[in-house]
Amino acid sequence: MQPDVLSVIKYRVVDTLVGAGLSYIAMLWLWPTWEYVDIKESVAKSVKANKDFLCQISLIYQEKGVIPTSYILARKEVF
């Protein structure tokens, strides 16, 4: 009814390390080029979306009025 605490901890640590090692090996072997293929396109889209969003913020501060729909759409694209 009362297991040896050190034995239980040892098995849990060993199981955790084995699981982490297996998942790392699987990640390297199964999907080695997951983000590498589209990284340039993703960065370019992100930079363009941020640029458009900052332009919309600039327009809001210059015009000081109701927030336009273009700002909302630009914010949506950034996030």
Helices and strands as residue ranges (DSSP letters): H 5-30, G 36-38, H 39-63, H 69-78
